[in-house]
């Protein structure tokens, strides 16, 4: 019986400090029926040269060089070149453990699953490893449970999984056969969450591997540490697009509420950046007051959605709904200091 091929897609942009370790982790998988697709997204450092050197050493490696358009469109380029039965994504500053692909393939074949989710650990700047706990005793989902339980849980991280494409292996056919592709993060916040939200509509069975196999390297250069002044307009695009996905695929109100709760978590993360960016209380309060006029954001603050947020987040949004800008600002600063 033919072993399924797995395409490992790695978008590369200015990650020369981390890239060798990332590629080496893909090359040294115990499961050998792989192809490694390195998509250089117009790097201005030595990233492209590093990719080419690795391709010279291993014929499983394909290198794509393109103009800089962001990680979402780089992943699309990788998908276009992929020939694998399954695909998984790795960020170029992270790495995977040697048995990652083997355990994912075993799980997918064992359960006949279209998607496999696995755990991650954070690698802190001091090299300490902090495992993200997986909080479930259920490891196979099928039918409506795929969206009602598993997809919904990604929105609130209630099972310990984030809402990104890393730490997931997907059957390539559910992507290709249904025309799913990434948006550009220059237009929408969290393009990979949108991608997953649509993929889940076509998943009949999903499996969880209850251990960490992905190493997320935390550092100051990470995209998650950067500030985006237009975060809320991009976040509103996210909500509009994810609502369209829900309506097109007949997602329940429960799933819609969970996805809206995810939208609120992005909004709160953006507000925290505004308040914690060295501005005075007066400037921070003024920034929050501007958001009081955001009709998309305000319409999302329903009691049903707030019930899915953490107690602290729900309290913040209730103060926001009452237009208590100063208290909102104080609450964020207090949380940041404690």
C-alpha positions, 0 to 999 in steps of 0.5 A: 500500500502506498504511503500518503505524501505530506506537503510541509509548506513553510512561508519565509520572510526575513527569518534568517536567524531561525530558518535553518532550524525550521527547515532542518526540523522538516527535513529530519522527520521520521516519516520520509514520504514528504515534500518541503515547500519553501515559499520565499515571500520577497525576503530582504535578508539571506532567507532565499539563499538559505532556502536554495542551499537546503534545496541543493542538499535534499531533492524533496525541497521545492523553493518558490521565490515571489514578491512580498505579499504576506504569509497568506498569499505565500501559503497559497503559492505553497498550496498551488505547488503541493502534490501531497495527500495531506498538507501542514504549515510551519512558520519559518521561525518555529520548528516541529518535533521529529515525529510530528508528521508520522504521528499525524499520518497515523492518526489520519489513517487510523480514524480516516480523518480529514484534519488532525490537530496536535499540541504545541509548546512555546519556546520562551526567550530564555529557552524555557519550554512551556507546554500548552495543555490540551483540555479534552478527553475526546480525541475523535469528532465526526458529523456535527460535532466537528463544527459544534464542538471542535471548531467552536472550541478553537474560537475560545481556546477551550481545548487548548488549541489556537485558531491558526493553521499551524498545529493542524494537518489537513487533507489536501483534497478538502482544500482543492476540491472546494476552492478554499484559499487564504486571504491577504492579511493586508486586507483582513485580520487573522486570515488563517482563522478564516481559512480554517473556518471554511475548511471545517465546513467540509470536514466529516471527521477530525482527530486530536493527537494529545501531545505537543509536536510543534514548537512556537518560538516567542521573540520580539520580531514575532508578528503577534508582537507588532502593532497595526493601527488599522486593526479594527477595520481589518477585524471588521472585514474578518467578521463580515467574511466569517459571517458569509462563510457561516451563512454559505455553509449553514453553520448554527447560531452557536458556531456563529456566536463562537466566531463572533467571540473570536472577533471580540478577542481580536478587538480586545487585543488591538485595544490593549496595544493602543492603551499599552503603546506608551500613550497617556491616559487621555490619549488612550481614552480618546482612542477607545472613544473612537471605537464607540462609534464602530457600528460593527463592533457595537452590534457584536456585543450581545449577551449570548456572545459575551457569555462565551468570553472570559469573565474579565473580557466580558466585564470589559465589554460591558463597560465598553457597551456603557461607554465607560472609556476611562474605566475601560482604559484603567482595567486594561492598564491594571491587567497589564501591570498584574 
